[in-house]
Amino acid sequence: MHDWRRTVDGLREQGLRELSAISDPQALERWRVGYLGRRGALTDALRGLSRLPAEERPAAGQAANDAKRALEAALAEREGALREQALSRDLEEERLDVTMPGRPPARGGLHPTTLILRQITAFFGGLGYQVVEGPEVELEKYNFEMLNIPRDHPARDMFDTMYVRPPEVVLRTHTSPMQARVMEARSEEARAQHLPAPPVRVVVPGRCYRYEAQDATHEWMFYQVEGLAVDVGLTMADLKGTLAAFARHMFGSDVKTRFRCDYFPFVEPGVDFSISTPSVRGGAWLEILGAGMVHPRVLRMAGYDPDAYNGFAFGMGPERIAMLKYGISDIRGFYSNDLRFLEQFAS
Ligand code: PHE
């Protein structure tokens, strides 16, 4: 056998063998340069043909060209195969299992205080009460003075007060200062227009603050909803009827209600208001708010003539109502941002 044939056959065989083991594009390019490039092994061999005797040249040239075409064809095929492999690998990576169940979006829910506030304001809104809000950082004048709680009066001890700037600026300890603010604003406006002071019906939801140790029934921050009605000829019967209807709205039509005497400096007489219904704490009497007829001094200080007008007022804690309605035993759950607590009310 001629040397050239061995060389050409050897190169072709070796080339094909190496090629079949190649699996990445860089190695493939190195292989191409090594065999088929301008300085590649096969190109070299073809060049060497010129040194062969003339009669052998055609056969050797033919064999070398065959080998070259065979390697080129094998290269093209290998390239195609690798491309296909890469493509199916990509497809596999991007594969999407459309039958997999989706992740449900996390839905928020209303805070229990918000739920109760909405029920309260909806009820009083239906009776024609306006919803108004007031400042949480409040003047001592409105938080106490205008509510018939003079400085150095022992009644101030009832409201464990946090002072922002003593003695004039406090964190309001209740929403009652809005009684004075609303009456004062309305009576002044009316006076400026030489009109009689108008009737008032407002409810005031909002945050209050007290300097108190936390426990299952006390928070240093909590909500209240104040109610105030002022008009000609309002009586205690109006207060009782209003609150009884409110209790039915919140706790159902078979709720029983009870008034007892209580003391708040800004009402006279003052009462506490309790409910009893079989579905809440086995029908025990539970106090849900303080109320009373607006004290004549409070009316007068805010510009309403107590000889012409009467009023009633009430103040309740929505957290307490939520606790009774939803069977919550610890008020600290409301504002500690524990989702295990809050999620129970997500609807
Ligand atoms: N402000 C009183 C409190 O915080 C509640 C109240 C409001 C009582 C209105 C009577 C009238 O305890």
Residues whose N, C-alpha, C, O or C-beta is under 5 A from the ligand:
A	BS01	LIG	T173 H174 S176 F264 V267 G290 A291 G292 A313 F314 G315
